[in-house]
Amino acid sequence: LPERDRTELKRRKLLLEVTLKSYWIRKGSAFSTAVARLETELTPEMIATGSWRQLPFKPYNFSSLGLPPACGHLHPLLKVRSELRQIFLEMG
């Protein structure tokens, strides 16, 4: 369609443009039907026996963020003091 007719049909909501995407999927060089379990920890037994040399290890992600520290709580005596202060303020 010419550009002018296409914009007119879009304006009248008689034309809907759809983008289709397609992908080709092929087996790569490391294709396997079995899921290999990667090691995450290096134990003293692995070091003693030398078995760590043949095991695949999971790569370490240095850019990941850890859990935020659980902190910022008030001391129990400060809580009691603020409650007593609020009671006295309400009493006048």
C-alpha positions in Angstrom: 0.0 0.0 0.0 1.1 3.6 -0.6 2.2 5.5 2.6 -0.8 7.9 2.3 -3.4 5.1 2.1 -1.7 3.2 4.9 -1.7 6.1 7.3 -5.4 6.8 6.4 -6.4 3.2 7.2 -4.4 3.3 10.5 -6.2 6.5 11.5 -9.6 4.9 10.9 -8.4 1.8 12.8 -8.9 -0.5 9.8 -5.3 -1.5 9.5 -3.1 -3.2 12.1 0.6 -3.7 11.5 2.1 -6.7 13.0 5.9 -7.5 13.2 6.7 -11.2 13.1 10.0 -12.5 14.4 11.4 -15.9 13.6 14.4 -17.8 15.0 16.5 -20.7 13.7 17.5 -23.1 16.5 20.3 -25.7 15.9 22.2 -28.0 18.1 25.5 -26.4 19.2 28.9 -28.0 19.9 28.1 -28.4 23.6 24.6 -30.0 23.1 23.6 -32.7 25.5 20.4 -34.3 26.5 21.6 -34.8 30.1 21.9 -31.9 32.5 25.3 -31.7 34.0 25.4 -30.6 37.7 28.2 -28.1 38.2 30.0 -28.0 41.5 29.6 -24.9 43.6 31.9 -25.7 46.6 35.5 -26.8 46.9 35.7 -29.2 49.9 38.8 -30.4 51.7 38.1 -34.0 50.5 38.3 -32.7 46.8 41.6 -31.1 47.5 43.0 -34.1 49.4 42.1 -36.6 46.6 42.7 -34.2 43.7 39.3 -34.9 42.2 38.6 -31.1 41.8 40.8 -31.1 38.7 38.3 -33.2 36.7 35.1 -31.5 38.0 33.3 -28.7 36.2 32.7 -25.7 38.6 30.0 -23.1 38.3 31.4 -19.7 37.4 31.3 -17.1 40.2 29.2 -14.0 39.5 31.1 -11.1 40.8 28.6 -8.5 39.7 25.6 -9.9 41.6 24.3 -8.1 44.7 24.0 -9.9 48.0 21.1 -9.7 50.4 20.8 -6.3 52.1 21.9 -6.5 55.8 19.0 -6.7 58.3 19.7 -3.6 60.4 18.3 -0.3 61.5 16.1 -1.4 64.5 15.6 0.8 67.5 16.9 -0.3 70.9 14.1 -1.6 73.2 14.8 1.2 75.8 14.4 3.8 73.0 11.1 2.3 72.1 9.9 2.4 75.7 11.1 6.0 76.0 9.2 7.1 72.9 6.0 5.3 74.1 6.2 7.0 77.5 6.8 10.4 75.8 3.8 9.9 73.6 1.6 9.0 76.7 2.7 12.1 78.5 2.1 14.3 75.4 -1.4 12.9 75.1 -2.0 13.7 78.9 -0.9 17.2 78.3 
